[in-house]
Structure formats: structure tokens, C-alpha cells
Amino acid sequence: METLIKKQFCAIVGEDRFRDQPEDLISCSYDAFTVEAVPDLVLLPLTTAEISEILKLASKHRIPVTARGAGSSICGAPVPVKGGIVLAMTKMNRILETNTPDRYCIVQPGVINGDLQTELARSNFFYPPDPGSMAFSTIGGNLAQNAGGPRCLKYGVTADYVLGMEVVLANGDIIRFGSRNVKDVTGYRLSGLFCGSEGTLGVVTEITLKVMPQPAAYRTVLAVFNDLDDSAATVSDIIGAGILPAALELLDKVLINAVEDANNIGLPREAEGLLLIEVDGSEEQVEKELALIIEKTKKNNAVNIQEARTPEDRDNLWQARRSLYPSMARIKPTCIVEDATVPASKVPEMIRGVRSIVNKYELLCGISAHAGDGNMHPLIACDKRDHDEMERVEKAIEEIFELAMSFNGTLSGEHGIGIAKRKYLPMSVDESTLKFMHKLKQAIDPDGILNPGKAI
Ligand SMILES: Cc1cc2nc3c(=O)[nH]c(=O)nc-3n(C[C@H](O)[C@H](O)[C@H](O)COP(=O)(O)OP(=O)(O)OC[C@H]3O[C@@H](n4cnc5c(N)ncnc54)[C@H](O)[C@@H]3O)c2cc1C
């Protein structure tokens, strides 16, 4: 990028929020996936007006602009593959309003999900989407990836909570849509278009979210199985019986041991499968649901069922669940996390299929799943410097997606497409629909400057 243009960008944000030194550029060149690409500049805007000016100038010179939250995406979504500018949104991190009587809050995009949860908990409210990365990922990034998490089985994903947005378009125009009302049918529902668009349609600068009162009671249990098939069958039985737990998580033996190695919290190392199940609601409802769940786990040969007795026990179990990726990443330098998703009733067959694929390619793979909604997470520990191993990983992933498609599944339940899964899109989206998506992108961002090379 020419020095003169750099100076113009610097003038918009000021020198203290302008970065062009190698260490700053490299910091924004990767995410939790494995690809790296270095931008020309990193800018840290504070206001919508600054972002509008930046985009006007970038548009004029056709410079790519990629918004970045915490950089925790696992599909390459915030990696600036065409260089240009990274807009680091982390300084726009204020919670602007929480209004519990009207059940909404308004936040800037750089607010960390966990910080919002802490703030809402003071009024006994919560924001349901709870990605495993909630301690560090931003609401802007969650929105752009339409993030999910364990609680989304019962409560839905990010898009289900977005009431309104302010967005800066590629040409610098600022648009606002939606409102503070939990019911609103006024014009097109544009929030649905922007959720999951991976920063390719606009830079989100303010978000209005629906929030929920906290349930009166929780019960959390850990069910241990000697056979992974039995744990998967339990998932189908629970959902089939009409029970919708707040979370229904599955871990196989590889992951039980990886988590135990990393956290040492007493998980049963010999177990082949483990279900972490949480129910919430009124006292009466959780008692009733828990009794039914225990019945189903026993019917499917659970060898042990432990209940979290204290809030600390519960926190430890969830902490262990959230540590899956870092625990696997301790084993080998590269950890590939997939999230092919199938209808819940297909979870047992999908698990068997994934196991046989990774065994065929001799890969070290742990299987976890937000099993209640069929969102599978095979985690493959590998080494990106080992070409032979990475070829086998590629082949296995392709077969895993083909298997998911054969069950009427989908490529991604929550992590998004980014660059990692673009080549597989035609498996899941037909040609005319893909063309329609490209036309939308062309209409909104005609020069293709917003996060080029991602999502579609
Ligand atoms: C340990 C770990 C656990 C995880 N667990 C989960 C999980 O349970 N569920 C889940 O869904 N994901 C999970 N993820 C993936 C990741 O955390 C999510 O995709 C998250 O939503 C990314 O947020 P971020 O702030 O890191 O965004 P980034 O990774 O920085 O960016 C993600 C995308 O959002 C865009 N973007 C960021 N801010 C804006 C903005 N203001 N306007 C427009 N576009 C923007 C970027 O351009 C990019 O395309 C996990 C990741 C890790 C490392």
C-alpha cells in the first residue's frame, strides 16, 4: 500500500490506533485455524463514523477490509487472505444498555460474550448463546459466524437473539435495521442476512440482543458408558422422549483422556463414552426431566451417573467441556476441528461412520458433539508440517462431509465456512442458490472489498 494512502488512514484513527509494524501485522494474520496471511495495516476504530470514513477511503482505492474480533474462528474467517486492512474491533467493547423489563441489551461488537453474561447475571438474566470460546470471543464475531454452543440445543443460536443492528457498508453508508422489540415484522429481516455472513457484507458496529430471565433451577449430570454406541443411543432416546435438555454433550474416550491429562478433574479414563447433560427450568420441571433422563441412561447401560452437587462441581464440568480444543492441541501442534451436523436421530450412525473413516486414515481423532442437535465435532490432532498426514486429514474430512450429506446433514452447525470449507460448499448448496448468494454479495459490495475469499 502506498505511503500516502497509509497516511490518510492514519489520519482517520490517529497514530495511537494505527499499526503497521511487523509484530502487529503478524498478530492479525491468523486465527485458530491453520492458514496465515499478513495484512498491510491494522486499524483500531473507536466509532461508527471512523469506520465509515475508513470504508469510503478503502472503497475508493479498492483495498480489502477484514473486520476482526478475538481471532478465535476455526475456519480462517478473519484471516486477511488478500492483504489490505484489518479492522480490529476490540476497542469498541462497551455494553451500551441493558434493559431487563424490555428484555434487550445493546452492545458494541467488541464486547466479549462472557463479559456480557457477567453483566446480565447481576440482574438474573442471561444471553443464551454460549460458544466454548465465550471467555474470549466477541459478540461481533459471534454474530458474523452465527455462533452456537451447548445451550443452543434448547435456546437457539446467535441469529435467534439478534433484534437489531447498525452496519457500515462497503461504500461507507451506515444502515440501521431491526429494533428493541422482541416482535418486529417491518420490512425484510436483514439481521438474518448479516448473521453468519462472516464480515463479507458489512462491518457491524452496534448490536441489539434479546436476553432471557435465568431459569430458577439447574441440574447437571455426567453419565458414563463402556460403549460409545450406548451413549449415542441415549441421546436419541432422550430427544425422542420429548425432553429438551439445556445441554446434551458427548465425549469419546480419546477426548475424556485428553481433557483429564490437561485438567486432572477425575473423569473416568476407562469410559468409552460420556454424556454431560444439563436440564433447567422450574424445580418441579428439572426433577421430572432428570428422572426421565436417568431412566434413559440406565436403559442404555450407563455404568455410572454422577450429579454435580455444588455450583463448583458444575463449573468444573463445564470448564472441562470448554477445554476440549486446548486439551487436544497439547497432543500435537495442529488441531483440526470439524463441525459437520446431522439430524439428531442420525448421531449414532454418524459417530460410527466418523470412527471408521479416521481409523481407515490412521488419524488421532477425538469425537465430541453437541449431540442433542446433531452438531458433531471430530477433533483431529495432527502436524501441518507432515504432508502425508495432512493429505490423510483432507481425505478424511471430505469423507466425513459426504457422510453427513448422506444423512441430510450440513457442512457446519456453528463454526462457519471461512476459507476452510469453501471448496465443499457445492456438496451442501446447489448451484442456483450459490449464484443467488454471489448476486447478493455483488449488489451489497460491488468491488468485493469486504473480507474477500470467505463464506461463499
Ligand atoms: C477454544 C475454542 C472454542 C470454540 N467454541 C465454539 C463454540 O462452542 N461454538 C461456536 O460457534 N464457535 C466456537 N469457536 C469458534 C469461534 O470462537 C467463534 O466462531 C466466534 O464466534 C468467533 O468470534 P471472534 O470474536 O473470535 O471473531 P473472529 O474470529 O475475529 O472473526 C470471525 C468472523 O467475524 C467477522 N467479524 C468480527 N467482527 C465483526 C464485525 N464487527 N462486523 C463484521 N464482521 C465481523 C470476521 O471478519 C470473521 O469473518 C471456538 C473457538 C475456539 C478457539
The ligand as an SDF file (V2000), in Angstrom:
LIG
                    3D

 53 58  0  0  0  0  0  0  0  0999 V2000
  -11.4140  -22.9960   22.1220 C   0  0  0  0  0  0  0  0  0  0  0  0
  -12.4620  -22.5780   21.1190 C   0  0  0  0  0  0  0  0  0  0  0  0
  -13.7830  -22.9680   21.3470 C   0  0  0  0  0  0  0  0  0  0  0  0
  -14.7820  -22.6000   20.4310 C   0  0  0  0  0  0  0  0  0  0  0  0
  -16.0630  -22.9830   20.6720 N   0  0  0  0  0  0  0  0  0  0  0  0
  -17.0480  -22.6070   19.8300 C   0  0  0  0  0  0  0  0  0  0  0  0
  -18.3990  -22.9970   20.0640 C   0  0  0  0  0  0  0  0  0  0  0  0
  -18.7270  -23.7000   21.0290 O   0  0  0  0  0  0  0  0  0  0  0  0
  -19.3330  -22.5600   19.1920 N   0  0  0  0  0  0  0  0  0  0  0  0
  -19.0340  -21.7860   18.1100 C   0  0  0  0  0  0  0  0  0  0  0  0
  -19.9360  -21.3930   17.3750 O   0  0  0  0  0  0  0  0  0  0  0  0
  -17.7520  -21.4220   17.8560 N   0  0  0  0  0  0  0  0  0  0  0  0
  -16.7630  -21.8040   18.6750 C   0  0  0  0  0  0  0  0  0  0  0  0
  -15.4620  -21.4370   18.4270 N   0  0  0  0  0  0  0  0  0  0  0  0
  -15.1500  -20.6580   17.2070 C   0  0  0  0  0  0  0  0  0  0  0  0
  -15.1050  -19.1180   17.4360 C   0  0  0  0  0  0  0  0  0  0  0  0
  -14.8170  -18.8040   18.7720 O   0  0  0  0  0  0  0  0  0  0  0  0
  -16.4210  -18.4680   17.0350 C   0  0  0  0  0  0  0  0  0  0  0  0
  -16.6020  -18.5760   15.6320 O   0  0  0  0  0  0  0  0  0  0  0  0
  -16.5450  -16.9910   17.4230 C   0  0  0  0  0  0  0  0  0  0  0  0
  -17.8400  -16.5680   17.1150 O   0  0  0  0  0  0  0  0  0  0  0  0
  -15.5280  -16.0850   16.7480 C   0  0  0  0  0  0  0  0  0  0  0  0
  -15.5490  -14.8280   17.4350 O   0  0  0  0  0  0  0  0  0  0  0  0
  -14.2860  -13.8580   17.3730 P   0  0  0  0  0  0  0  0  0  0  0  0
  -14.6010  -12.6550   18.1770 O   0  0  0  0  0  0  0  0  0  0  0  0
  -13.0750  -14.5910   17.7400 O   0  0  0  0  0  0  0  0  0  0  0  0
  -14.2950  -13.4660   15.8370 O   0  0  0  0  0  0  0  0  0  0  0  0
  -13.0990  -13.5720   14.7770 P   0  0  0  0  0  0  0  0  0  0  0  0
  -12.5620  -14.9580   14.7580 O   0  0  0  0  0  0  0  0  0  0  0  0
  -12.1570  -12.4800   14.9740 O   0  0  0  0  0  0  0  0  0  0  0  0
  -13.8980  -13.2950   13.4390 O   0  0  0  0  0  0  0  0  0  0  0  0
  -14.8530  -14.1960   12.9650 C   0  0  0  0  0  0  0  0  0  0  0  0
  -15.5800  -13.5960   11.7640 C   0  0  0  0  0  0  0  0  0  0  0  0
  -16.3330  -12.4840   12.2080 O   0  0  0  0  0  0  0  0  0  0  0  0
  -16.0560  -11.3530   11.4090 C   0  0  0  0  0  0  0  0  0  0  0  0
  -16.2460  -10.1880   12.2710 N   0  0  0  0  0  0  0  0  0  0  0  0
  -15.7250   -9.9560   13.5010 C   0  0  0  0  0  0  0  0  0  0  0  0
  -16.2050   -8.7930   13.9890 N   0  0  0  0  0  0  0  0  0  0  0  0
  -17.0260   -8.2900   13.0560 C   0  0  0  0  0  0  0  0  0  0  0  0
  -17.7930   -7.1000   12.9610 C   0  0  0  0  0  0  0  0  0  0  0  0
  -17.8510   -6.2250   13.9320 N   0  0  0  0  0  0  0  0  0  0  0  0
  -18.5030   -6.8830   11.8220 N   0  0  0  0  0  0  0  0  0  0  0  0
  -18.4900   -7.7840   10.8060 C   0  0  0  0  0  0  0  0  0  0  0  0
  -17.7770   -8.9100   10.8500 N   0  0  0  0  0  0  0  0  0  0  0  0
  -17.0610   -9.1730   11.9570 C   0  0  0  0  0  0  0  0  0  0  0  0
  -14.6460  -11.5640   10.9230 C   0  0  0  0  0  0  0  0  0  0  0  0
  -14.3820  -10.8560    9.7250 O   0  0  0  0  0  0  0  0  0  0  0  0
  -14.6500  -13.0590   10.6910 C   0  0  0  0  0  0  0  0  0  0  0  0
  -15.2020  -13.3510    9.4310 O   0  0  0  0  0  0  0  0  0  0  0  0
  -14.4370  -21.8270   19.2920 C   0  0  0  0  0  0  0  0  0  0  0  0
  -13.1140  -21.4320   19.0900 C   0  0  0  0  0  0  0  0  0  0  0  0
  -12.1330  -21.8060   19.9790 C   0  0  0  0  0  0  0  0  0  0  0  0
  -10.7200  -21.3730   19.7220 C   0  0  0  0  0  0  0  0  0  0  0  0
  1  2  1  0
  2  3  1  0
  2 52  2  0
  3  4  2  0
  4  5  1  0
  4 50  1  0
  5  6  2  0
  6  7  1  0
  6 13  1  0
  7  8  2  0
  7  9  1  0
  9 10  1  0
 10 11  2  0
 10 12  1  0
 12 13  2  0
 13 14  1  0
 14 15  1  0
 14 50  1  0
 15 16  1  0
 16 17  1  0
 16 18  1  0
 18 19  1  0
 18 20  1  0
 20 21  1  0
 20 22  1  0
 22 23  1  0
 23 24  1  0
 24 25  2  0
 24 26  1  0
 24 27  1  0
 27 28  1  0
 28 29  2  0
 28 30  1  0
 28 31  1  0
 31 32  1  0
 32 33  1  0
 33 34  1  0
 33 48  1  0
 34 35  1  0
 35 36  1  0
 35 46  1  0
 36 37  1  0
 36 45  1  0
 37 38  2  0
 38 39  1  0
 39 40  1  0
 39 45  2  0
 40 41  1  0
 40 42  2  0
 42 43  1  0
 43 44  2  0
 44 45  1  0
 46 47  1  0
 46 48  1  0
 48 49  1  0
 50 51  2  0
 51 52  1  0
 52 53  1  0
M  END
$$$$
